[in-house]
Amino acid sequence: MSRRRDRLSYREPLTSRESGKSLSTVDETDFSGPVWSRDEPQIAGATDVGVVRRVNEDAFERFDNGERGEILLVVADGLGGHRGGEVASRMAVDLIGKLALEGDEKPAIRLHRSIVAANDAIFKAARRDRTLDGMGTTVVCLLLAEDGDSFVAHVGDSRLYRLRSGGIETMTEDHSLVATLVREGALSQEEAREDPRRNQILRALGVRGDTEVDIGPLELLPGDVYLLCSDGLHGMIEDDEIFRIARRPDRPAAVVAELIDTANRAGGTDNITCVLAHVPEPTPLDTLRSSATHLFDSTRAFLTGGGPRREEAASDGTPSDASDSRPVKSAPRESDPKR
């Protein structure tokens, strides 16, 4: 069963030095208990209205399923007017968080199903209420799994970045007009920065009765940093600047606050939302503990199963496999690297 993190129990909200606005900030120490048995990512998230806008239409949340060892992070950027954008982004986050961690399907299927359901709900709500006509939202989701593949899914131009091995890369492709022109070679990255059409998105939840969702697997490695964000961040500061700030993720909440502060200093023309997850690297003590555990397990396996095994006879009275009659020793297991 999924559990939504209580965003009302923060010890002390951070404040943007530039705008003086309160940031809804979460870090791992605010949570009631671990979801993973070991090496759980450190996670922080924040949203800010920015310098120019008066209403924050972004939304974000973290959801957990302790039984499965799954953590779901969701960022949504609403559109379609003040009230409509707020409603759409919050509906998307809440519905995806509720549905993606429930059911017996595989994680990718559950994630896809939840986003399609959110699209349908937002679309129908806009048709019922004329004041919400035209509302929609982007969304980017990161499903972190302790066992098995993790997944990223998105619709629109909210992004997922990954920092690994001294570099930064986008794990999503913007569903926007300008991004499409860049991919087709019709615009350069420099031209795209100044193009007046850069806010025109080609996909969003709730604007049509159906939607196409991009979804793919991710392999987590120790030391990885994942950053979900709305275009209020990546539209204001370059990827190199994002990397400079986020490459030291030991204090995720401080990194998130600095990213938002930097976007505000660059103009803050849109709402800004960031959620950062850092997969910790094992400490020397963790490595020693893991080695000791594996040594104990292999020794116990040798002592309990190292002698000759009696094989059942085949129907003709001969051993089923002569080679199996030799003594078998359990070899030590290799260390289980982080996915």
N, C-alpha and C positions, 0 to 999 in steps of 0.2 A: 504494500500500500504506500502511495506517495505521501510525502510530508512536505508542506510548504514552510520555509523558514520564516520565522516571525520577524518582520522588519520594524516592529515597534519596540524592540528590546535593545536597541543600540546603547552602548555605554556613553558614547560621546560623539555626536555628529561632527564631521570635519567641515571646515569652512573654506571656500575659495578666497584666496588672498586678493584676487582681482575684483570679483563681483561682490564679495561679502555675503553670498547666498549660502544657505545651509545645503550640504550634500548628504543624500541618503546613502550612507556608506556601510558596507558589511565586510568584516574580515573573519577569518576562521575562528578567532577566539570568541566571537559572539554566538557560536552555535552550541547547541545543547550537548552534542556528543559526536564522535566520529561515525562516518558511514562505511568507510573501508576498514579492513582489518589492519592495514599497514600502508604507509606512503601515500596517505590521502592528500590531494592537492590543496595548497593554500589558495583561498579564493577571496576576492574583494570586488565590490561593485559600487558604482555611484552614478547619479544623474544630476544634471544642472540645467537650468533654463537658458543659460547663456547670457550674453550682454544685450542682444537686440530684441529677442522674443519676450512676450509678457506671460505666456502660458507654456508649460512643459508638456509636450505631447509624446514624449518618450516614456517607456516603461521597461523595467527589468525585474528579474526574480531568479531565485535558486529554489529547486525542488529536489527532494531526496527520496530514494526507495532503499532503505537499509537492508531489506531482505535480499534484494538483487545486487546490492552494492553499486547502485547507479546514482549519479548526480547530474541533474539537468540544469543548464544555464540558458536563459532566454533574454534577448534584447529585442525590443520592438520600437519602431519610429513611426508614429501616427501621422496621417495626412487627411486633408479634407475639411479644414476649418478647425477652429479652436476646440469646440466641444467634440466634434466628430473624431478628430485625431486622438484626443485623450481617451475616448471611449473605445476606439478600435484597438489601440495599442494595449490597453489594459485587458480587453476581452481576449486578445490573442495570447498574451502571456498567461492569463489564468486558465484558459481552456487547454492550451498546449501542456502546461504544467500538470493539469489534472489528468489528461488522457494519455500522455506519452509514457508514463511510468506504470500504467495499468494494463491488464490484459495478458494473454499468454503468447502473443506473437513475438517474433524476433524483434530486437530493438529498432532496426531500421524501419520495419513495417509499422510499429507502434508510433514512431516519430512522424512518419509520413502521414499516417491516419489522423494524428492529432492536429497537424497543420491544415490538412484538408477540412477537418471538422471546424476549425477556427475560421477558415475562409467562408464556409457555408453560414456559420452563425453571424458573422459580421455583415455579410451580404444581406441576409434576411432581416437583421436588425435595422439596417439602413432603409430597406424598403418599407418597413413598418412605421418608421418615425421620420417624417420629412425634415426635421431639424438635423438629422444625421445623414441626409442624402449626400452621396459622394465620398463618404468616409472610407478609409482603408488604412493599411499599415504594412511596413516592411517587417521582416522578422529574421533573426539568425539564432540558431540553437546549437548548443554543444552538449552532447550526451556523453558523459564520462563514465566508463565502466571499469570496475576493478578487475573483472574477468572478461576476456573477449574484446572484440573491437569496440572502440568508441566511434561516435558519428557526429558529423556536422550536417546541418540542413539550413537552407535559407531561401527567402523570396525577397527580391528588392535589392537595395544597395547598402544595407547594413552588413558589416564584414566580420570575418574571423581571420585574425593574424596568428601565425605561429613563429616564435623565436626559437631557433635551434642552431647549434654549432656556429655561433657568431654571426648569424644572419637573420633576416626577417622575410617572410613570404606570406602572401594572401592565400588563404585556403578556400576562398569563395570568389566568384566572378560577379561583379555588379550587374544587375539586370536594369541597366539604364541606357538611354539613347547614346550618350557620349561614350560610355564604356564600350558599347558595341562598335561605334565608329573607330575607337582606338584599336580594338581587336582586329578590325577589318583593314586597318592601315590608313583610314581616311583622315584621322587626326593623330597628332603626336600627344604624348603625355603633357607636354608644356602647353599646347593649345587647349587640351581638355580642361586644364586648371582654370582657364579664363573664359571658356565657352559658356554663353548665356543659357544653353540648354542642359547644363550639367545636372540640374535637379529634376529632369524629366525621367521618371522611372517607367520601365516597360512591364514590370510585374509587381503586384502588391496583393495582400490579402484583403478580401471584401469588396473589391471593385467590380468583380465579375462572379458569375455563378460557379466557375471552376477556376483552378489555378494550377500552374506547373511548379513543382518543388524540386530544387536541386539537393541531393543528399548523397553523402559518400562516407566511407570508413576512414578512421584515423588510427594510427598506431602511436600510442603514448610512449615516450622515452623519458628516463630520468633527466631532469634539467629543462624539459620543455616548458615554454611559457605560451599560453593561449590568451588572446585578447579579443573579446567580442565588443563591437562598438557601432554606434550610429554614425551617419555621415557628418554629424556635427563635430566629430573628432577628425576623421580622415579627410574631410573636406576643408579643414582649416590648417592642418599641419602635415608635412611630408612624412612618408614612411621612414625615412632616415631619422627624423626627429622622434618619431614614435619608438623606434628601436633604441635610440640613445637613452630615452627615459625608462623604457620597460625592461632593459637588459639586466637590471639589478633588482630582481623580484623578491628579495628576502622580506620586504615589507610591502605586500600587495596593496594595502589600503593607501599607503603613502604614494606609491606609483600611480594609482588611479587618480588620486587628488592632483598630482603634478600634471598628468595628462590633461585633465579638465582645465586646470589653471592655464596651461600653455595654450590650449585652444581658445580660451577666453582672451588671453593676451593677444592672440592673432586676429581678434575681431569678434569672436563668439556670436556669429550671425545666426546660429541655429542651436537647438537644444543639443546637449552633449551627454552621451551615456557610454560608460565603459564597464566591462566586467573582465577581470583578469584571474586566470588560474595558473598556478605554478606547480608543476609536478616535481616534488623534492628529489634531490639526489641522495643516495644512501650515505650516512655518516660512517666513519671508521667503526663506531660501536655497532651500527646496524650490520655492517659487513661481518664483523667478528661474531655477532649473535647468529647470523644466518649460517655461517660456516660451522659453528658449533652445533646448530640444530641439524644440519645435513649430516655431520659426522655421527651424531647420536642416532639419527634415523637409519643410516647405512649400517652402523654397527649392530643395531637391534635386528635389522633385516637379515644380516649375516648369521647372527646367533640363532635366530628362530627359523631360518629357511635355508641354511647353508649346507645341510647334510644331503645324502642321496635321497631322491624322491622315488616313491613307489608309483610306477605307472600302471594305469589300468590296462588289462590285456585286451587286445582286439578280439573279435569273435572267433578267430582261429587259434587263440591262445598265445600269440606272439605280442610283444610290446607294440603299442600303437606307433612309436617312433623310437628306434634304437638310440638315436643321438640324445633323446631326452632323458635317458637313464643315467647320464653322467651327473655328478654333483653340480648344483647351480648356486652361484653366489650372486647376491644382489649388489650391483655396483652403486657407488655413491651417485646421487642425483646431481645434475648441474644446477648452479644457482639459477633461480627463476628471475631473469631480468625483467625490469618493468616494461610493460607493453608500450 
